[in-house]
Structure formats: structure tokens, C-alpha cells
Amino acid sequence: MPYSASHKMKTRGRIVEAARVLFNKNGFEKVTIDQIMEASGLTRGGFYNHFQSKEALYSEAVDSFLMGRGAEWRKDAQVDSENPSIEAVRRMVLGYLSVEHLADVEGQCPMIALPSDVARANPSVQAAYQRLLEAMVRLFQQGMSERQSKAREKALSLAALCVGGMVLARTIPDKNFAEEIRTAAQEMVEELIGAL
């Protein structure tokens, strides 16, 4: 008897979330299909019932962050995507640039965890990454006053400070220097938002 559509969707979701966590921790190249399926509690044989390739799963794992772990993160930061405000933007960037987010490698935004991998990935993975960045920029831009001049440029700058600051802080082995980078990005974001 075949599985129901809802069972298949739940199973697919388990695979995607397990892959997202493993990709965040280890990068694309070091993660195998066997590891993903084991982390999902499934056998390798079931993988191709859901995905054509590891790259297709990678693209979906990056895409899944926005409405999965990213939605949880926005809720924790009390960010209402439907009614963005400058205060919501402030809460989002402070949460994004937080020590807790930096330490949460498994739950971390793929824009922090995977930029080098994505740069070498296929176009569908790169498109998923771009959609994630565009969603962040859109939220920032919508949170600014409609009369705000250069809202798009300011939103792009905030996103660049958030992602860039966290990428550098994550990759620098000197913990004091990494914290200095994260804090500097956080302070600059506060200054920019204060000016808005």
C-alpha cells in the first residue's frame, strides 16, 4: 500500500531539515547522502523517491530556511513579516548579529554558514541563496518609512553588514577578534537604524 501524500511530504521535510543541519555543520562536499538519510532516520534507498540528486536537495535545504528555522528565529525576535516596522528591523538585525545566532551552527542562516559552498554550487542553489537574501532585504526595506530616501540601498547595506559581519566572525579563529568584528557590525547597524 503506497504512503499518503501527507506522509510523503513529512518524510521529505525530515530529509530537508536533516540535510540543512548537516550542510550548515560540514558544508556540501563533506556530507553524503547516507549521512543525510541516517540523520533523517531513513535508509539510503528512499532518497531518490524524493530527490533527483544531492544538489537538488541542497537547493531545497537552502530554500527551506526562510519558512522553517528562519520563521522560528523571526518569531523569537518578535519580527512580524506582515507588518514590518523600523523597530522590527532593529530586533531582526540585533538577533541576527547576536552571540546566540553565531553559536547556533546547526540553526544558523545559510547565508552565514554556506557562502563559499554556494558560490561553487549549481544555479538552482545560487538562486535559493539569492531568494533568502532578497527576503531579508525586502523585510528591511518594508520596515523603513515609505518616505525614507534610498530605502533599498540602506536595506542592502544592513543586509551586507549582518551577513558579512557574521561570516567573518564565524570564520576567524581568534575568538576575541571574531567578537570584535561581530560587535562592530552590531554597533554600526544600531547607528544606521538610529539614523533612520
N, C-alpha and C positions, 0 to 999 in steps of 0.2 A: 504494500500500500504506500503510495507516494506521500511525502510530507506536505502539510498545508503551506500556503503561501506565507502566512504569518510566521510559521516555524522557520521557513527558509530565510525570511528577512531577519529574524532574530539571530539565526546562525551566522548569516553574512555580517551582521552588526558586531557579533563577538569576534569574528575574524578581523574585521577592520580595526576594532579598538585594540586588540592584541597586537596587530601589526603597527599601529600608530605608536604604541608604547615602546615596542622593540626598536622601531626606526629611530625614535627620539633618543633612546639609550645608546644604540650601537651604530646608527647610520644604515643606509640602504644596503651597501655591499656586504656588510658583516652579518646580515640577518638572512636566514634561509627559510624557505617555505616550511620545512619540517619544524623549525623553531616556532614559527607563527602558528602553525596548526596545533602544536603541542601546547602552546600558551592559551590557545582557544579551547583546549580540551577535546580536540578533534584529531582525526587521522589525516595524513597527507592526501590520501585518495579523494577526500571530499573537496580539496582546494579547487580543482578545475570544474566543479559543479557551480562555483560561484565567480571565479575569475579566470580570464584567459591567460594572465601572466602575473608575475610578481610586480611588474611595472604598473599594470592596471590597478592592482591592489594599492600600490604606493600612492598613486594619484587619488584614489578614493580615501585613503587614510589621511592625506593632507587636507582634502576637502571636508572630511568629517569633523575636523576640529571646530569649525565655526559654530555648528549647531550641536555639537557634543560637549566635549570638555570646555571649549570656549564659552558656550552658553552657561555652563555651570559657573565658570570663572566670572562672567559678567554679572550673573545673579548674586554671587558672593560680594562683588564690588558695588552692588546696588545700582547697576547701569541698566536703564530701560532703553533698549534699542529702538522702541517705537516712539519714545518721547525724549530724544537726546537733548541735553542742555549743556551749558559750559561746565556746570558742576558735575554732570555725568562724565564728561570728557576728563575732567580733573581726577575723579575717582578711578576711571579706567586707566589713565596713564600712571597714576601712583600705584595702583595694583599691578600693572604690567611691569613697572620698574621696581617692584618690591623684592626684598630678600627672599620672601617665601616663593615667589614665582621663579626666581633664579635657582633656588634649591630644588624645585619640583621638576626634575629632569623628565620623569615619565609623563607628567601632565603639561609640560611646557609647550608653549606655542611653537608650531613647526617653523615659523619664521625665524625663531631663535635657534632651534635645535638642528635644522636641516639646510641652511643656505648653500653650503658647498655641494652637498648631495644634489640639491635641486638644480643648481647651475649646470650639473653634468647629466641631469635626467632627461627623459623624453619630453616632448612638447606638452603632453597632457598633464604631466606632473608640474611642469613650469606654469601652466595655465591655472592649475589648482592653487598653487602658491600665490600667483598674482591675484586670484579671486579673494584670497584671505587678506592680502594687503589692501586691496580695493575696499573690502568691507570695513577694515579699520579706518581707512582714510575717510570713507563715506560717513561713518559714525562721528568722527571728529568734526568733519565739515558741517554736518547737520546740527551738531551741538553748538556751533557758533551762531551768533546773531546773523540774520539774513542780510543785515546792513554791514556786516564785517567785510572790510575790503580784503581782497586776496585770501579768502577763506580756504580755497583749495590749496594754495601754496603753504599756508600755515598748517593745514591738516597734514599735508605731505611732510612738512618739517617735523611736526610732532611724531608722526609715524617713524620717520628716519631716526630721530633721537631715541625713541622707545626701542625699536628693533636693533639698531646699531649699538646702542649702549649695552643692551643685554647680550648681544652676540659677543662683543668684546669682553664683557665681564665674565661670560661663561668660558671663554677660551684662554684667558690669561691665567697662568699657573700661580702667580704671586697673588694670594688672596687679598692682601692689603691694597695692591694696585687695582685688582678687579673691583673691590668695594669702592675705591676712589672713583673709578670710571662710572659705576652704577649710580653712585651718589651725585656725581657731577651731571649726569644725564637727567636724573630726577630733579635736581635743583634748577637746571636750565628749562625743563618742561614747566616747572612751577612758575618760573619767571615769565615764560611765554604766555602761559594761561592767565597769569595775573595781568598781563598787558592787554589781554582780550576783554 
